[in-house]
């Protein structure tokens, strides 16, 4: 089914090219649809549900096996567009609902970064359906509720780039509107998509490298540099811009040029593998320094957006009162009324408390259930709001699929562990039980984080296509419900079929579940007093310095800034990821300078946006297809028919550069009025 859907999507895109009606008005491509268009329909829910089943299953498997998930919003938008074109009366808003449902459910699958830890530490022997489903559902619904007031603060009242939200909107608009301008735009998206999907296929076949990395000595230490040969990341960089890209490069410099050589000094003697030393030091030390920097940057970001969030809540209340009095409120300003949002948040106190109490029932720490449940409920609600704000901001900065969501999970586990350790101090409680309870309560917070990380991208897409916010917010809740039902049986199936590395009785084919293992080790480090807090404090100090530099730049200049969260991401994320996004930023900057000199600069710049969108679309669609192939065959890389090696690295760099040049050359020709 997955392969057929993807083929149908590509076939419909190609069929649309010669049938686009000739027109000259550029306004047609950007005009908002009529307010009378249907949005939340039965068929949009049904199609979104089917896509959800496929994407969520693929994401859970891929995340557990190799620690990666793929963004579902843009593939869902493409598939929805291809399917709904066969029905009468389809429109861009209805397509938007489909991608909203599918992306919410697919994103919720990131809960696998925490829950398998309960099996790894030996506290669970399986994934009870109702408990696991409720953890996903409560966390997801709270994520939706928290993102509603954040929409006004971080979407409509912010200049954050939201690269994936913009890309999804471009896909929906180009596929829905028939005009000469959009005919050219569709060609650009298809060209970028074919380039990215083609390179991804070659990389999966190991004909070219998927990334190029080099390890080398620096004094008595060592480091690594390289880049992921991902055309989608070039597209993301184009959309987020040069400022964010430079900030990420600053983070790369701090982690890989300064900190890694210092932390590995004296560890790279004769006979020592540089790759082992550098990789181990990065994962066990540098990333925790990055967590410290991101924690400080996140708190500072929260303080800066506090006023817009409060203003957003006030605006939501004012809109609710105006609608109640009969005043006409524009459809693009109609959220779920804030009293309902607040009521759902307060009502969630009961099921959260019951879930936590049920988890403690019959354990050796049941006697402390009252204190633990009380503080954990407050923690989930308060810290959940903080994390929702930070995740929404990060998604707006570099996109939902590139946000370091695992670092947010580490911060949540750290905070939860410290709180629980303080509450149970001197009680003689079994550390193993406290670790399990910490992971369970943090899983709900993580559900809030994952959904908030994605929701604001979807709401940005909705804003750009003129959607009704409350209908999209209902669709998000429907997507959460679908995902909550699908995730538990898939987790149980993965456990039964493979098991997880680190659990008792794990076999040679056990799934790594790397993020869950990391979260478990963090919680264990807190309760065993073995966590190296100095690393986190060093990162916090670096974060404070970056904040000061950013404040000086923004107060004394009109053009320069150094976003602290972007610097923290550059420190925390693998270098292969953080180098290519800035490269895309430089490519986009160069293209936009060229476009500004054209006769119609707005058209030329929009064509560049569509090219970047195509790069993201192509790689995303191939990611879905490849995940399905991996799940069907059970192998890590079933398409890898070539041997790879050094020649694949050289060929990869050449082909990668050539495809970037060819894509933007093709785009430039369309930007100035067609082929020459």
Rosetta blueprint (number, residue, H / E / L):
1 X L
2 X H
3 X H
4 X H
5 X H
6 X H
7 X H
8 X H
9 X H
10 X H
11 X H
12 X H
13 X H
14 X H
15 X H
16 X H
17 X H
18 X H
19 X H
20 X L
21 X L
22 X L
23 X L
24 X L
25 X L
26 X H
27 X H
28 X H
29 X H
30 X L
31 X L
32 X L
33 X L
34 X L
35 X L
36 X L
37 X L
38 X L
39 X L
40 X L
41 X L
42 X H
43 X H
44 X H
45 X H
46 X H
47 X H
48 X H
49 X H
50 X H
51 X H
52 X H
53 X H
54 X H
55 X H
56 X H
57 X H
58 X H
59 X H
60 X H
61 X H
62 X H
63 X H
64 X H
65 X H
66 X H
67 X L
68 X L
69 X L
70 X L
71 X L
72 X L
73 X H
74 X H
75 X H
76 X H
77 X H
78 X H
79 X H
80 X H
81 X H
82 X H
83 X H
84 X H
85 X L
86 X L
87 X L
88 X L
89 X L
90 X L
91 X L
92 X H
93 X H
94 X H
95 X H
96 X H
97 X H
98 X H
99 X H
100 X H
101 X H
102 X H
103 X H
104 X H
105 X H
106 X H
107 X H
108 X H
109 X H
110 X H
111 X H
112 X H
113 X H
114 X L
115 X L
116 X H
117 X H
118 X H
119 X H
120 X H
121 X L
122 X L
123 X L
124 X L
125 X L
126 X L
127 X L
128 X L
129 X H
130 X H
131 X H
132 X H
133 X H
134 X H
135 X H
136 X H
137 X H
138 X H
139 X H
140 X H
141 X H
142 X H
143 X H
144 X H
145 X H
146 X H
147 X H
148 X H
149 X H
150 X H
151 X H
152 X H
153 X H
154 X H
155 X H
156 X H
157 X L
158 X L
159 X L
160 X L
161 X L
162 X L
163 X H
164 X H
165 X H
166 X H
167 X H
168 X H
169 X H
170 X H
171 X H
172 X H
173 X H
174 X H
175 X H
176 X H
177 X L
178 X L
179 X L
180 X H
181 X H
182 X H
183 X H
184 X H
185 X H
186 X H
187 X H
188 X H
189 X H
190 X H
191 X H
192 X H
193 X H
194 X H
195 X H
196 X H
197 X H
198 X H
199 X H
200 X H
201 X H
202 X H
203 X H
204 X H
205 X L
206 X L
207 X L
208 X L
209 X L
210 X L
211 X E
212 X E
213 X E
214 X E
215 X E
216 X E
217 X E
218 X E
219 X L
220 X L
221 X E
222 X E
223 X E
224 X E
225 X E
226 X E
227 X E
228 X E
229 X L
230 X L
231 X H
232 X H
233 X H
234 X H
235 X H
236 X H
237 X H
238 X H
239 X H
240 X H
241 X L
242 X H
243 X H
244 X H
245 X H
246 X H
247 X H
248 X H
249 X H
250 X H
251 X H
252 X H
253 X H
254 X H
255 X H
256 X H
257 X H
258 X H
259 X H
260 X H
261 X H
262 X H
263 X H
264 X L
265 X L
266 X L
267 X L
268 X L
269 X L
270 X L
271 X L
272 X L
273 X L
274 X H
275 X H
276 X H
277 X H
278 X H
279 X H
280 X H
281 X H
282 X H
283 X H
284 X H
285 X H
286 X H
287 X H
288 X H
289 X H
290 X H
291 X H
292 X H
293 X H
294 X H
295 X H
296 X H
297 X H
298 X H
299 X H
300 X H
301 X H
302 X H
303 X H
304 X H
305 X H
306 X H
307 X H
308 X H
309 X H
310 X H
311 X H
312 X H
313 X H
314 X H
315 X H
316 X H
317 X H
318 X H
319 X H
320 X H
321 X H
322 X H
323 X H
324 X H
325 X L
326 X L
327 X L
328 X L
329 X L
330 X L
331 X H
332 X H
333 X H
334 X L
335 X L
336 X L
337 X L
338 X H
339 X H
340 X H
341 X H
342 X H
343 X H
344 X H
345 X H
346 X H
347 X H
348 X H
349 X H
350 X H
351 X H
352 X H
353 X H
354 X H
355 X H
356 X H
357 X H
358 X H
359 X H
360 X H
361 X L
362 X L
363 X L
364 X L
365 X L
366 X H
367 X H
368 X H
369 X H
370 X H
371 X H
372 X H
373 X H
374 X H
375 X H
376 X H
377 X H
378 X H
379 X H
380 X H
381 X H
382 X H
383 X H
384 X H
385 X H
386 X H
387 X H
388 X H
389 X H
390 X H
391 X H
392 X H
393 X H
394 X H
395 X H
396 X H
397 X H
398 X H
399 X L
400 X L
401 X L
402 X L
403 X L
404 X L
405 X H
406 X H
407 X H
408 X H
409 X H
410 X H
411 X H
412 X H
413 X H
414 X H
415 X H
416 X H
417 X H
418 X H
419 X H
420 X H
421 X H
422 X H
423 X H
424 X L
425 X L
426 X L
427 X L
428 X L
429 X L
430 X L
431 X H
432 X H
433 X H
434 X H
435 X H
436 X H
437 X H
438 X H
439 X H
440 X H
441 X H
442 X H
443 X H
444 X H
445 X H
446 X H
447 X H
448 X H
449 X H
450 X H
451 X H
452 X H
453 X H
454 X H
455 X H
456 X H
457 X H
458 X H
459 X H
460 X H
461 X H
462 X H
463 X H
464 X H
465 X L
466 X L
467 X L
468 X L
469 X H
470 X H
471 X H
472 X H
473 X H
474 X H
475 X H
476 X H
477 X H
478 X H
479 X H
480 X H
481 X H
482 X H
483 X H
484 X H
485 X H
486 X H
487 X H
488 X H
489 X H
490 X H
491 X H
492 X H
493 X H
494 X H
495 X H
496 X H
497 X H
498 X L
499 X L
500 X E
501 X L
502 X L
503 X L
504 X L
505 X L
506 X L
507 X L
508 X L
509 X L
510 X L
511 X E
512 X L
513 X L
514 X H
515 X H
516 X H
517 X H
518 X H
519 X H
520 X H
521 X H
522 X H
523 X H
524 X H
525 X H
526 X H
527 X H
528 X L
529 X L
530 X L
531 X L
532 X L
533 X H
534 X H
535 X H
536 X H
537 X H
538 X H
539 X H
540 X H
541 X H
542 X H
543 X H
544 X H
545 X H
546 X H
547 X H
548 X H
549 X H
550 X H
551 X H
552 X H
553 X H
554 X H
555 X H
556 X H
557 X L
558 X L
559 X L
560 X L
561 X L
562 X L
563 X L
564 X H
565 X H
566 X H
567 X H
568 X H
569 X H
570 X H
571 X H
572 X H
573 X L
574 X L
575 X H
576 X H
577 X H
578 X H
579 X H
580 X H
581 X H
582 X H
583 X H
584 X H
585 X H
586 X H
587 X H
588 X H
589 X H
590 X H
591 X H
592 X H
593 X H
594 X H
595 X H
596 X H
597 X L
598 X L
599 X L
600 X L
601 X H
602 X H
603 X H
604 X H
605 X H
606 X H
607 X H
608 X H
609 X H
610 X H
611 X H
612 X H
613 X H
614 X H
615 X H
616 X H
617 X H
618 X H
619 X H
620 X H
621 X H
622 X H
623 X H
624 X H
625 X H
626 X H
627 X H
628 X H
629 X H
630 X H
631 X H
632 X H
633 X H
634 X L
635 X L
636 X L
637 X L
638 X L
639 X L
640 X L
641 X L
642 X L
643 X L
644 X L
645 X L
646 X H
647 X H
648 X H
649 X H
650 X H
651 X H
652 X H
653 X H
654 X H
655 X H
656 X H
657 X H
658 X H
659 X H
660 X H
661 X H
662 X H
663 X H
664 X H
665 X H
666 X H
667 X H
668 X H
669 X H
670 X H
671 X H
672 X L
673 X L
674 X L
675 X L
676 X L
